[in-house]
């Protein structure tokens, strides 16, 4: 997983090394959250087995939150 920003919009891109598949998240506006103590950097972190990713994003109520994504194990399609 990688994060990047275009203008005031953050995106996350997920890569699957096994077969080269990838998908990009829907962008979300971080206007007002670009700097300061509570900025929303596009910087995901993952655990040692690469099955859980935590990342900052803006919740539906407009607040900055941390989200946890759990990845299922399995065989690539």
C-alpha positions as CSV (number, residue, x, y, z in Angstrom):
1,X,0.0,0.0,0.0
2,X,1.2,3.5,-0.8
3,X,-0.4,6.9,-0.3
4,X,0.0,10.1,-2.3
5,X,-1.6,13.5,-2.6
6,X,-2.7,15.4,-5.7
7,X,-3.6,19.0,-4.8
8,X,-5.7,18.7,-1.6
9,X,-6.8,15.1,-2.3
10,X,-5.3,12.0,-0.8
11,X,-5.3,8.6,-2.5
12,X,-4.1,5.1,-1.5
13,X,-2.9,2.5,-4.0
14,X,-2.9,-1.2,-3.1
15,X,-0.4,-3.5,-4.9
16,X,-0.5,-7.3,-5.0
17,X,3.0,-8.4,-5.7
18,X,2.0,-12.0,-6.5
19,X,0.4,-11.0,-9.8
20,X,1.0,-7.3,-10.2
21,X,-2.7,-6.4,-9.6
22,X,-3.4,-3.0,-8.1
23,X,-6.3,-0.7,-7.2
24,X,-6.5,2.9,-6.2
25,X,-8.8,4.2,-3.5
26,X,-11.4,6.9,-4.1
27,X,-9.8,10.2,-3.3
28,X,-10.7,12.2,-0.3
29,X,-10.3,16.0,0.3
30,X,-7.9,16.9,3.1
31,X,-8.4,20.7,2.8
32,X,-7.8,22.1,6.3
33,X,-5.9,19.0,7.4
34,X,-2.7,19.6,5.3
35,X,-0.5,20.9,8.1
36,X,-0.3,21.2,11.9
37,X,-0.5,18.6,14.7
38,X,-3.6,16.9,13.2
39,X,-2.7,16.9,9.6
40,X,-3.8,14.0,7.4
41,X,-0.6,12.7,5.7
42,X,-1.0,10.0,3.1
43,X,1.3,7.6,5.0
44,X,-0.1,4.2,5.8
45,X,1.5,1.7,8.2
46,X,1.2,-2.0,8.3
47,X,1.9,-4.9,10.7
48,X,4.8,-7.4,10.3
49,X,2.7,-10.0,8.5
50,X,1.3,-7.4,6.1
51,X,-2.3,-8.3,6.9
52,X,-3.4,-5.1,8.7
53,X,-3.0,-1.6,7.6
54,X,-3.7,1.5,9.6
55,X,-4.1,4.9,7.8
56,X,-5.5,8.3,8.5
57,X,-8.5,9.6,6.6
58,X,-11.4,12.0,6.9
59,X,-14.6,10.3,8.3
60,X,-18.1,11.1,7.1
61,X,-18.6,13.6,9.9
62,X,-15.6,15.6,8.7
63,X,-13.2,14.6,11.5
64,X,-9.7,13.1,11.1
65,X,-9.8,9.4,12.1
66,X,-7.5,6.4,12.0
67,X,-8.8,3.5,10.1
68,X,-7.8,-0.2,10.2
69,X,-8.0,-2.4,7.1
70,X,-7.7,-6.2,7.6
71,X,-6.7,-8.1,4.5
72,X,-8.0,-11.7,4.1
73,X,-5.6,-14.4,3.3
74,X,-6.1,-16.4,0.1
75,X,-4.9,-17.1,-3.4
76,X,-4.9,-14.2,-6.0
77,X,-7.5,-14.6,-8.7
